[in-house]
Amino acid sequence: MLAIGCTGGIGAGKSSVTSRLGARGAIVVDADDFSRQALAAGSPGVDLVRARFGDAVFTSDGSLDRRALADVVFADAVARADLERIVHPHVESRIRDVLTEYAGSDQVVVVDVALLAERGGRARYGLDGVIVVDADEATCLERLMRDRGMDEAHAKLRMGAQMDRSERLGVADFVVLNIGSLAELDAMVAESWSWILRLREELGR
């Protein structure tokens, strides 16, 4: 198995990259899916969220209001750290489960994690390489407002809570600069796949 991490700031388009890598044969592990599982209805995580954040982040029918929770944690670093302590153990356990499942195989496994750089993901998961999907702040802001329906203030709040762009780029073995057309993105993903195949050959995986 060759294990590759993929990360990027919000709005950079890492999901667009990982979906294209998946189409080329990679097994894509999306940490966001595991985050949603950690806070699924009836889960221990939801009980912990209620105990920490109260009823204000739940709807009238008792469902978790993820947007309200996001508004709280992205405006308060302490609250965000508290939520991460609830969610991350489940996410990291599930990622390790998948990596264990494919260990010894000839698969390329791409682990899509937003906080890969912040949480030392290369060492934490024993990754063989890291791709960082990058875009300038103006492009990311435009995408968040256009594609996710965020207002400008909310989008900037989310972006401001992230690791500095230059620091994130510092962990990259390969950078996909996603600021152009879909054709240009396809070409860069093709280059990243070629890099992955070369790395697999070099490491004998």
MARSEZA-224983 format. One record per residue: x, y, z of N, C-alpha, C, O in turn. Coordinates in pm, whole numbers, plus 50000, padded with zeros to 5 digits. Example, Ala and Ser with C-alpha at 12.3 -4.5 7.8 and 13.67 -1.06 7.14 Angstrom:
2
513194943150780512304955050780513204967050780514244966850846512854977550708513674989450714512905000350787513415011450804
//
This chain:
205
500854988050000500005000050000500885012550000501905013150068500445022249922501055035549927500015044949987498915046249934500365051450098499435060250168499805074750143500905079150178498895082150083499115096150047498095104750120496895101950115498545115250186497645124850246497295135750147498115139550063496075140750156495665152150074494975162250163494045158850237495445174550158494865184950241494825198050164495355199150053494185207950224494075221050160493115229550240492285224450315493235242450224492345251550294490925250550242490685245450133489985255350321488585255050281488405263250153488865274650143487735257250056487535263949928488615261449826488505265749711489695254549867490785252049772490415241449670490925241449558489505232449709489045222349613489675208749628489835201649529490045204849750490685191749767489755180249733490215169949686488455181849756487525171149720487495169049569487345157749523487635179849493487695178649347488935170749305488895163049209490015172749378491255165449348491125150849387491465142049309490635148249508490575134349553489575126249471489795114349448488475132549426487535125049342488185121149211487925110249159489035129749157489745126549033490795115849057491005107248971491455116149171492405105449203491675092149222492175081649183490485092849281489675080749295489305074849160489285062649143489025083549064488675078848929489865072148862489685064148770491065075248907492265068948852492635056148926493615049548891491865052549027492095039749093492475040549239492615030249304492645052549292492995053749433491795050549522490645052849484492075045149640491065043649744491065056749821492075060349882489945063949821489875076949887489195075450022488095070150033489885080150125489365079950262489075094350301489985102550312487805097650321487395111450347487125113350496486165107950551487995120950562487845123250706486525130250738485985128450847486005138150644484725145050669483595134950688482685137250768483645123750616482625113350635482675107950778481635105750840483875105950828484025100650963483615111151068483115107751175483845123951036483405134551126481885134651138481345136351247481215132751025479755132151029479275120051108478285120951181479965108751094479615096851171479775099551321478955095151401480835106751356481105109451499479995117351564479805116551685479255125151483478175133451536476815129251481475885137351474476705116651442475435111551393474415110851506474775109851623473135111251470472065110651570472225098151657472415087151606472135100151788472245089051881473645084951917473835075851997474645091551859476035087851887476495093852019475945103852065477525087752081478095093852202478605108052177478575116452266479075110452053479585123752021478525134552033478805145552080477305131351990476215141052000475915144252146475665155852180475945134252231475705136652374476785145652433476495154352515478015143652390479105152052439478975166352388479275175852460478515167852263478295181252209477215188452287477355200252318476115181552319475045187752396475535191952534475195202652584476335183352595476855186452729477775198552725477795206552819478545200052617479515210952608478895223852556479195234652606478005222852453477535234852384476075238252413475625249152381475345228952473473965231752510472985230352395473345226052285471735234052423470665232352326470715242152210470015240352111471535252552222471585262852118472065257451984471795263451880472785246251984473295240651859472445228751814472885220551734471235227951866470285217451824469005224051775468635234851820468335217351682467065222451630465945218851727466155211751826464745223851699463605221551788463225206851797462615202551896463585198951694463265184651699464385176251759464325163951759465405183151811466495176151878467655172251789468605165951836467595175751661468695172551569469835182551585469615194151617471035177751563472185186651568472125196751453471965192951337472255209451486472285220051386473755222851354474415230651423474255216451251475685217151221476125231251184477255235151214475265238851120475625252651085475755261051212476675269051224474825259351306474905266851431476165262951508476825271551567476485250151508477695245651576478935251551510479855255951579478945251751377480075257651305480235272451338481345277351355479105279651347479155293851379479815296151516480555305751536479535287051610480105288351744481605285351742482405293251793481975274151683483375269651698484335277451610485515278551644483865282851499484795290451416484955304851464485795312251412484165308651562484335321851623485065321051756485345331351817485395309051802485955307251936486955295651931486555284051917488235298851944489265288551933489165278052043489455266352019488745282052162488605272452272487465262752241487605250652261486345268052194485205259552157485595250052045485195238352045486355255051948486775246651836487655235151886487515223751841488565238151976489425227752032488605217452110488905205552105487585221952180486725212752254485985203352158485875191352183485475208852048484795200451950485765190551888485415178851867486955195051858487945186051799488275174451892488515163351847488285177052022488545166252118487415155952119487635144252153486225160152081485105150952072485165142851943484925130751943485465149451834485355143451702486605135751659486505124851603487775141351687489005135851629489335121551669489815113951585489095117351793489415103351824488695093351734489285083451691487415096051706486665087151617487235087751475487455077451412487485099751426488005101451290489345094251274489545086851178490235096551368491575090651356491535075451369492305068551303490655070451453490515055951466490025049651336490515039251294489035056051273488495050651148489505051451034489585042350952490295062151029491335063150926492345051850944492735045350847492755049551067493715038751092493115025151055493825016351005491815023451079491155010851042491285008250891491584997150848491045018750813491105017150667492535014450622492775005850537493485021750680494885019450643495325005450681496094999150608494855000450794495164986750834494554976750737495164966650704493334979750693492644970850599493434969050470493484958050415494054979750422494764978950294496264976750309496964975550209496764976150430498194973650451498594960450386497904950350399499714960750315500174948750248499614946950108500054938050035498644955350070498094954649934498914963449842499854970149885498554963449714499234972249618498404984649588498634991349487497424987749674496544999149653497235012449686498105013149772496805022849616497115036649655495935041649737494815042049688496195045349862495155050449950495395065349972496465069250020494415073549937494525088049955493645092050072492435089850070494265097850173493565101850295493305116850287494225124950293492035120450274491595134450258491275140050396490245136750455492165148550448492015153950584492275168950583493355173350545491295176750626491455191350626492565195750720493335204750687492655189450838493625193550940494865184650940495475182551045495225179550826496385170650817497655177350867498395171550947497895189550821499125196550860499085200551007500075199251078497925205351052497795210151190498005198951291498525201451400497625186751257497685175751351498795165751321498765154351367499785170151244500935161551219500565148551152501035137851191499705149451050499145137550989500145128350923499925116250919501245133750873502235125050807502735114450904502745102550873503155118851022503645109351122502505101551187502635089651215501395108351211500255102151281499735089851206499385079751267499695090751073499145079750992500205072150914499885062850841501465075850930502525068950857502425070750707502585061250630502155083250664501945086050522503265085950445504315089550497503165081750320504355081450234504565094650161505665097250112503545102850154503655115750086502415124050112501385118950157502525137050084501415146250110501205155349989502145161549939499965155849943499555165449841498815176849910497925174549991499185189149877498445200749925497755207249806498395210849707496435208649817495655215749715495595230449757495155233549868496015239249670496185253249707495425262449612495285259549493494955273549668494345284249588494485297149668494555296749791494515308249600494625321049670493355323949747492295318249719493445332949844492325335649935491115341249861489985337749894491335349849763490205355649690489425344849615488195345249610490135335249557489465324349486488685315549582487555311749554489295312349696488605304049796487355311149848486305304849863487465324049874486325331749923485185331549821484025329449857485515333749696484495333549591483805320049584482575319349570484565309249594483975295749587483045293149705481965287449688483465297249824482625294849942481295302149931480255296849969481335314149879480115321949864479245316549751478025315949762479875312649642479135307949524478635293549539477485290449508479515284749588479205270449587478585265449718477845255649718478895272149828478375267449957477355276850018476805274250125477095287849949476065297049995476415304650121475525309350191477705305850153478115313350271478095328250241478385332450130477735336150341477925350550324479395353750345480145345550397479795365650305481215369150308481795368550449482915363750468481045373350547481555373550684481795359450737482815356650799480835350450710480965336650758482125329750688482905322550751482255331950557483335325750482484695330450533485615322350550484825343350558486095348550608486385343350748487545341250783485355341350829485545335750962486115321650953487035318151026485545313650863486035300050845487475300050795488315292250842487755308650700489105309150645490115314150748491255309450751489695323650831490595329250930490955319851042491945322051112490165309251059490435299451165491465289051123491855280551204491905289550999492785279150945494265282250970494645293251008495065271950949496515273650945496885283250832496215283750729497935290750853498435299650749498755291850621499295280850626498405297750510498585290950381500035286550358500275275450313500985295250389502385291950366502835280350455503645272150412502325279650577502655268450665502135255350609502825245150613500915255650557500345243450500501155238850380501435226950364501535248250296502355244750179503695238650221504295230950147504145242150341505415237050390505435222050413506515216250420504275215550425504245201050447504095193350316504085181050316503985200450204503665194050077504865187150013505985192250015504595175349957505535169049865505145172049721505975171849630503855174849702503345178449570502225188549591501365186649677502225199249512501195209649522500335209649397500845210049284499025209249418498065211249308497515225349324496785228349418497875234049230497405247949235496085248649158496065248149035494995249849232493655248949174493055262949159492205267049239493505270149057493025283849038492535286248896492145297348862492565275948814492195277848673490945270248635490025268448715490935265748511489795258648455489795244148501490775239248558488685237148475488615222948507489625215148424490185205248472489865219348303490875212748219492265214048281493055204648280492545225948334493835228048400493945219548527495005214148558492835218448600492835209948720493065195348680493845188348744492395190848576492585177048529494065174548496494595163948528494695184148433496105182548396496985181748520497935173848524496685189948621497505189748742497295176848821498225171548881496055171848821495805159148889496525147848815497035138648878496565148548684497305138548607498785138848645499425128348657499325150848665500715151948709500895146148848501895139548876499935148748936500035143449072499965128249071500635121649150499145122648983499055108048974500365102148922500805091648969500975108748827502285104248778503315104548891504125095348904503265115048973504155115749090503885104249186504825098149238502615101249210502255090149299502815076949245503375069049322502675074649117503165062149060504685061349066505245050549089505365072549047506825072549060507225069649203508165062049228506515075549297506815073449439506585058849476507375052949549505525053049426505245038949456506375030049402506785020549468506855033249284507945025549228509225027249309509935017549336509505039649349510725042349428510695034849562511715029749607509515034349623509395027949754509115013049747509095006249849508885008149627508624993949609507294989649667507174978549721506294998249656504974994949712504034989249605502884985949635
//
